[in-house]
Amino acid sequence: MDAAAPTDPVKVRVTVFNQVYNLATTGDPSELEECARRVDVLMTAIARGGNLDAGRIAVLAAMHLADQLRQIEQAQGRLDTVVRRLEQVMGEVEG
């Protein structure tokens, strides 16, 4: 079997905010379960903050995760800039 060939999806049952979801992944099922656990923890924490319906809690959780992703992308951009600069300096030193 070709190592690059996609694998068949594995079904994973997770619970997020007291709702059961049947999902599928071609990756490691434990990683999907960990993602679901993190979302569940986040939504539960948001729910403790006030009397919000599940839809609003989900949107606030999504906004929180989107902000975390944005911050990580910005940090990655800064790291990429540093790496390019170091490669440039190393090229000047070697050349």
C-alpha positions in Angstrom: 0.0 0.0 0.0 1.3 3.5 -0.9 2.3 5.4 2.2 0.9 8.6 0.7 -2.5 7.1 0.0 -5.4 8.4 2.2 -6.7 5.9 4.8 -10.3 5.0 5.2 -12.1 7.3 7.7 -12.4 6.0 11.2 -15.7 6.7 13.0 -15.3 8.5 16.4 -18.1 9.2 18.9 -17.5 12.3 21.0 -19.5 14.4 23.4 -19.3 18.2 23.3 -21.5 20.3 25.7 -23.7 17.3 26.5 -24.3 16.5 22.8 -23.1 13.4 21.2 -21.5 13.7 17.7 -20.5 10.8 15.4 -17.5 12.1 13.4 -15.0 10.6 11.1 -11.3 11.1 10.7 -8.5 9.9 8.6 -6.1 10.9 11.3 -5.5 9.7 14.8 -8.9 9.2 16.5 -7.3 10.3 19.9 -6.5 13.7 18.4 -10.1 14.2 17.4 -11.2 13.1 20.8 -8.7 15.6 22.4 -10.1 18.4 20.2 -13.6 17.6 21.2 -12.6 17.5 24.9 -11.0 21.0 24.5 -14.1 22.4 22.9 -16.2 20.9 25.6 -14.1 22.4 28.4 -14.1 25.8 26.7 -17.9 25.8 26.1 -18.5 24.6 29.7 -16.3 27.4 31.0 -18.2 30.0 28.9 -21.5 28.6 30.1 -20.5 29.3 33.7 -20.1 33.0 32.9 -23.8 33.7 32.3 -27.2 32.6 31.1 -26.5 32.0 27.4 -28.1 29.6 25.0 -26.0 26.9 23.4 -25.7 28.7 20.0 -24.2 31.8 21.6 -21.9 29.7 23.7 -20.7 27.9 20.5 -20.1 31.3 18.7 -18.1 32.6 21.7 -16.1 29.4 21.8 -15.5 29.7 18.0 -14.4 33.3 18.4 -12.0 32.4 21.2 -10.5 29.6 19.1 -10.2 31.8 16.0 -8.4 34.4 18.1 -6.0 31.8 19.4 -5.4 30.7 15.8 -4.8 34.3 14.7 -2.2 34.8 17.4 -0.4 31.5 16.5 -0.4 32.5 12.8 1.1 35.9 13.7 3.7 34.2 15.9 4.5 31.8 13.0 4.9 34.7 10.6 7.4 36.4 13.0 9.3 33.1 13.3 9.3 32.7 9.5 10.8 36.2 9.1 13.5 35.4 11.6 14.3 32.1 9.9 14.6 33.9 6.5 16.8 36.5 8.0 19.1 33.9 9.6 19.3 32.0 6.3 20.2 35.2 4.6 23.0 35.9 7.2 24.2 32.3 7.0 24.4 32.6 3.2 26.5 35.7 3.5 28.8 34.1 6.1 29.3 31.0 4.0 29.6 32.9 0.7 
